[in-house]
């Protein structure tokens, strides 16, 4: 540190030394607080006084008191030291994942069974973290994780990318979403694919993972892979099902998205298909301490 073009060699150790003496009212107690021997503390004060060109403490009094020169300097630097200590506290807290922001993504059907319990547990430990949840389809969430707009996401499998790590966490069987009053929902015998009326089937857009799985499944009849009833999202699809407009082939967790007794999940005995869910994380950058803490809790 340079003052008046002279190298003063003044550093934080000197500043903490004189503030410790002022707070403790004793060189011995201040030395103990700082973890140094009294002679080393005395030498530190001598160095500051040499820089200042005058005494900072009146050593004749018991306890030693600051001189007018020393008191003015202590008052000037107290706010600086307090601000530095607060900044260091915040820095350590952020490094432990106790502050900051966490940006999560999830497929809507993964929120209630998977993401919500983890968020509740995380917030119980770290209530000061600003947490944002973005829901969307797998491909969009994967892009957002890869380019840094999201820290982590839970969704179906996205297209392979060198910027993305996809860790399998769960498997969700497909079945039929029906209005509770639908004949197939009230049927006692097992439901088979042949029992589904293609004209009643509500299809999702081709950009969704579920629609791609159904389209690629060799055991699904072609008549059930496309049709005149289509929706942009699972939410719209379920609203139509609830209104009795039709039925839909969906993963079990998606059918339970609203926890609505008016929508039921009906197993289809000859449809052997699962949607696997993955934790999406970045491959080319390290997670923040906050995101790493959530990831550990989520997978733990």
C-alpha positions as CSV (number, residue, x, y, z in Angstrom):
1,X,0.0,0.0,0.0
2,X,1.4,3.4,-1.0
3,X,0.7,6.7,0.9
4,X,2.4,9.9,-0.2
5,X,4.4,8.0,-2.7
6,X,6.1,6.0,0.0
7,X,5.8,2.2,0.4
8,X,4.3,1.9,3.8
9,X,3.8,-1.9,3.9
10,X,0.5,-1.2,5.7
11,X,-1.9,-4.2,5.5
12,X,-5.0,-5.7,7.1
13,X,-3.0,-7.3,9.9
14,X,-2.0,-3.8,11.1
15,X,-5.6,-2.6,11.0
16,X,-6.9,-5.6,12.9
17,X,-4.2,-5.2,15.5
18,X,-5.0,-1.7,16.6
19,X,-8.8,-2.3,16.5
20,X,-8.3,-5.4,18.7
21,X,-6.3,-3.3,21.3
22,X,-9.0,-0.6,21.2
23,X,-11.8,-3.2,21.7
24,X,-10.0,-5.3,24.4
25,X,-8.4,-2.4,26.3
26,X,-5.2,-4.5,26.7
27,X,-2.3,-5.5,24.6
28,X,-2.2,-8.9,26.2
29,X,-5.9,-9.6,25.6
30,X,-5.7,-8.3,22.1
31,X,-2.7,-10.5,21.4
32,X,-4.7,-13.5,22.7
33,X,-7.7,-12.6,20.6
34,X,-5.5,-12.4,17.5
35,X,-3.6,-15.5,18.3
36,X,-0.2,-13.8,18.5
37,X,2.3,-13.2,21.3
38,X,2.3,-9.8,22.9
39,X,5.7,-8.9,21.7
40,X,4.6,-9.5,18.1
41,X,1.6,-7.2,18.6
42,X,3.8,-4.5,20.1
43,X,6.0,-4.7,17.0
44,X,3.0,-4.4,14.7
45,X,1.8,-1.3,16.5
46,X,5.3,0.2,16.4
47,X,5.3,-0.3,12.6
48,X,2.0,1.6,12.2
49,X,3.2,4.4,14.5
50,X,6.3,4.7,12.3
51,X,4.1,5.0,9.2
52,X,1.8,7.5,10.9
53,X,4.6,9.6,12.4
54,X,3.1,9.6,15.9
55,X,1.8,7.5,18.7
56,X,-1.6,5.8,18.4
57,X,-1.9,4.6,22.0
58,X,-0.9,6.2,25.3
59,X,1.0,3.3,26.9
60,X,1.4,5.2,30.2
61,X,-2.3,4.8,31.0
62,X,-3.8,1.6,32.3
63,X,-5.6,0.3,30.3
64,X,-3.9,1.9,27.3
65,X,-6.1,4.4,25.5
66,X,-5.9,5.8,22.0
67,X,-4.2,9.1,21.5
68,X,-6.2,11.8,19.7
69,X,-4.3,10.8,16.5
70,X,-5.0,7.1,17.1
71,X,-8.7,7.7,18.0
72,X,-9.3,9.6,14.8
73,X,-7.8,6.9,12.7
74,X,-9.7,4.2,14.5
75,X,-13.0,6.0,13.9
76,X,-12.1,6.5,10.3
77,X,-11.3,2.9,9.7
78,X,-14.0,1.2,11.8
79,X,-16.6,1.3,9.0
80,X,-14.1,0.0,6.5
81,X,-13.3,-3.0,8.7
82,X,-16.9,-3.7,9.5
83,X,-17.8,-3.6,5.8
84,X,-14.9,-5.9,5.0
85,X,-16.0,-8.4,7.7
86,X,-19.6,-8.4,6.4
87,X,-18.3,-9.0,2.8
88,X,-16.2,-11.9,4.0
89,X,-19.2,-13.3,5.9
90,X,-21.4,-13.1,2.7
91,X,-18.5,-14.7,0.7
92,X,-18.2,-17.7,3.0
93,X,-22.0,-18.1,3.1
94,X,-22.2,-18.1,-0.7
95,X,-19.4,-20.6,-0.8
96,X,-21.4,-22.9,1.5
97,X,-24.4,-22.5,-0.7
98,X,-26.4,-20.5,1.9
99,X,-27.2,-17.5,-0.2
100,X,-27.5,-16.5,-3.8
101,X,-29.9,-17.8,-6.4
102,X,-30.9,-21.3,-7.7
103,X,-32.6,-21.7,-11.1
104,X,-34.3,-25.0,-11.6
105,X,-36.3,-26.4,-14.5
106,X,-38.7,-29.3,-14.6
107,X,-41.2,-31.0,-16.8
108,X,-44.6,-30.3,-15.3
109,X,-45.2,-33.9,-14.4
110,X,-41.9,-34.1,-12.4
111,X,-42.7,-31.1,-10.2
112,X,-45.1,-32.7,-7.6
113,X,-43.5,-36.1,-7.1
114,X,-39.8,-35.2,-7.5
115,X,-38.9,-31.5,-7.5
116,X,-41.4,-30.1,-4.9
117,X,-40.2,-32.4,-2.0
118,X,-36.6,-31.5,-2.8
119,X,-37.4,-27.8,-2.9
120,X,-39.2,-28.0,0.4
121,X,-36.2,-29.8,2.1
122,X,-33.7,-27.4,0.5
123,X,-35.6,-24.3,1.6
124,X,-35.9,-25.6,5.1
125,X,-32.1,-25.5,5.2
126,X,-31.4,-22.5,3.1
127,X,-34.4,-20.1,3.3
128,X,-32.4,-17.1,2.0
129,X,-31.7,-18.6,-1.4
130,X,-33.8,-17.0,-4.2
131,X,-35.2,-20.1,-6.0
132,X,-36.9,-19.9,-9.4
133,X,-38.6,-22.9,-11.1
134,X,-39.2,-22.9,-14.9
135,X,-41.4,-25.6,-16.4
136,X,-41.1,-26.6,-20.0
137,X,-40.5,-29.6,-22.4
138,X,-37.3,-31.5,-22.1
139,X,-35.5,-30.1,-25.2
140,X,-36.1,-26.5,-24.0
141,X,-34.9,-27.3,-20.5
142,X,-31.8,-29.0,-21.8
143,X,-30.9,-26.0,-23.9
144,X,-31.4,-23.7,-20.9
145,X,-29.2,-25.9,-18.7
146,X,-26.5,-26.1,-21.4
147,X,-26.3,-22.3,-22.0
148,X,-26.4,-21.4,-18.3
149,X,-29.9,-20.0,-18.0
150,X,-30.8,-22.9,-15.6
151,X,-28.6,-24.6,-13.0
152,X,-30.3,-27.9,-13.1
153,X,-33.5,-29.5,-14.6
154,X,-35.5,-32.7,-14.3
155,X,-37.2,-33.9,-17.5
156,X,-37.5,-36.7,-20.0
157,X,-34.4,-37.6,-22.1
158,X,-33.3,-34.8,-24.4
159,X,-31.1,-35.1,-27.5
160,X,-27.5,-36.0,-26.7
161,X,-25.2,-33.0,-26.4
162,X,-21.6,-32.5,-25.3
163,X,-22.8,-29.6,-23.1
164,X,-25.2,-31.8,-21.1
165,X,-25.0,-34.6,-18.5
166,X,-28.2,-36.6,-18.3
167,X,-28.5,-38.8,-15.1
168,X,-31.4,-41.2,-15.0
169,X,-33.4,-40.8,-11.8
170,X,-36.8,-42.5,-12.3
171,X,-39.0,-44.4,-14.7
172,X,-42.7,-43.6,-15.2
173,X,-45.0,-46.1,-17.0
174,X,-47.4,-45.0,-19.7
175,X,-51.1,-45.7,-19.4
176,X,-54.4,-44.1,-20.4
177,X,-55.7,-40.8,-19.0
178,X,-59.5,-40.8,-18.8
179,X,-62.3,-38.8,-17.3
180,X,-63.5,-40.6,-14.2
181,X,-66.9,-41.2,-15.9
182,X,-65.4,-42.7,-19.1
183,X,-66.4,-46.3,-19.8
184,X,-62.7,-47.4,-19.8
185,X,-62.2,-45.9,-16.4
186,X,-65.1,-47.8,-15.0
187,X,-64.3,-51.1,-16.7
188,X,-63.5,-54.0,-14.5
189,X,-61.6,-56.0,-17.2
190,X,-58.1,-55.0,-18.2
191,X,-57.9,-52.3,-20.8
192,X,-56.0,-53.1,-24.0
193,X,-54.7,-50.9,-26.9
194,X,-57.5,-52.3,-29.1
195,X,-60.1,-50.9,-26.7
196,X,-59.0,-47.3,-27.3
197,X,-61.0,-45.4,-30.0
198,X,-58.4,-43.6,-32.2
199,X,-61.0,-40.8,-32.7
200,X,-61.0,-40.1,-29.0
201,X,-57.3,-40.0,-28.5
202,X,-55.8,-36.6,-27.8
203,X,-52.2,-36.3,-29.1
204,X,-49.3,-34.0,-27.9
205,X,-47.2,-31.9,-30.2
206,X,-44.2,-33.7,-31.7
207,X,-41.7,-31.5,-29.8
208,X,-42.5,-33.3,-26.5
209,X,-40.6,-36.3,-25.3
210,X,-43.7,-38.3,-24.6
211,X,-45.0,-37.9,-28.1
212,X,-41.6,-39.0,-29.5
213,X,-41.6,-42.1,-27.3
214,X,-45.1,-43.1,-28.4
215,X,-44.3,-42.5,-32.1
216,X,-41.2,-44.7,-31.9
217,X,-42.8,-47.5,-29.9
218,X,-43.1,-50.6,-32.2
219,X,-46.0,-52.1,-30.1
220,X,-48.3,-49.1,-30.6
221,X,-50.7,-49.4,-33.6
222,X,-50.2,-46.7,-36.2
223,X,-53.8,-45.7,-35.7
224,X,-52.9,-44.5,-32.2
225,X,-49.8,-42.6,-33.2
226,X,-51.7,-39.7,-34.8
227,X,-55.2,-38.3,-35.1
228,X,-57.5,-35.3,-35.3
229,X,-57.4,-34.3,-31.6
230,X,-54.1,-32.5,-30.7
231,X,-52.9,-30.2,-27.9
232,X,-49.8,-28.1,-27.4
233,X,-49.2,-29.1,-23.8
234,X,-49.9,-31.8,-21.2
235,X,-51.9,-29.2,-19.2
236,X,-54.2,-28.6,-22.2
237,X,-54.4,-32.3,-22.9
238,X,-55.5,-33.0,-19.3
239,X,-58.1,-30.2,-19.4
240,X,-59.6,-31.8,-22.5
241,X,-59.6,-35.2,-20.8
242,X,-61.3,-33.7,-17.7
243,X,-64.0,-32.2,-19.8
244,X,-64.7,-35.6,-21.4
245,X,-63.5,-34.6,-24.9
246,X,-61.3,-37.6,-25.2
247,X,-58.5,-39.8,-23.6
248,X,-54.7,-39.6,-23.8
249,X,-51.7,-41.9,-23.5
250,X,-49.5,-40.4,-20.9
251,X,-47.0,-41.3,-18.1
252,X,-48.6,-42.0,-14.7
253,X,-47.1,-38.8,-13.1
254,X,-48.4,-36.7,-15.9
255,X,-51.9,-38.0,-15.4
256,X,-51.6,-37.0,-11.7
257,X,-50.4,-33.5,-12.5
258,X,-53.5,-31.8,-11.0
259,X,-54.2,-34.5,-8.4
260,X,-57.7,-34.2,-9.8
261,X,-60.1,-37.1,-8.9
262,X,-61.9,-36.3,-12.1
263,X,-58.9,-37.6,-14.1
264,X,-57.8,-41.2,-13.6
265,X,-54.9,-43.3,-14.8
266,X,-55.9,-46.6,-16.4
267,X,-53.1,-49.2,-17.0
268,X,-53.1,-50.6,-20.5
269,X,-52.1,-54.2,-20.2
270,X,-50.4,-54.6,-23.6
271,X,-48.6,-51.2,-23.6
272,X,-45.1,-51.8,-22.2
273,X,-43.5,-48.4,-22.3
274,X,-41.9,-46.1,-19.7
275,X,-40.8,-42.5,-19.8
276,X,-37.5,-42.2,-18.0
277,X,-36.7,-39.0,-16.1
278,X,-33.3,-37.5,-15.9
279,X,-31.5,-34.9,-13.9
280,X,-30.0,-32.5,-16.5
281,X,-26.8,-30.8,-15.5
282,X,-24.1,-28.8,-17.4
283,X,-21.1,-30.8,-18.7
284,X,-18.7,-27.8,-19.5
285,X,-19.0,-25.7,-16.4
286,X,-19.0,-26.3,-12.6
287,X,-22.1,-26.0,-10.6
288,X,-22.4,-23.2,-8.2
289,X,-22.1,-24.2,-4.5
290,X,-25.9,-23.6,-4.2
291,X,-26.7,-25.8,-7.1
292,X,-24.3,-28.5,-6.0
293,X,-26.0,-28.5,-2.6
294,X,-29.4,-28.9,-4.2
295,X,-28.1,-31.7,-6.5
296,X,-26.7,-33.6,-3.5
297,X,-29.9,-33.2,-1.6
298,X,-32.0,-34.2,-4.6
299,X,-30.0,-37.4,-5.4
300,X,-29.4,-38.3,-1.8
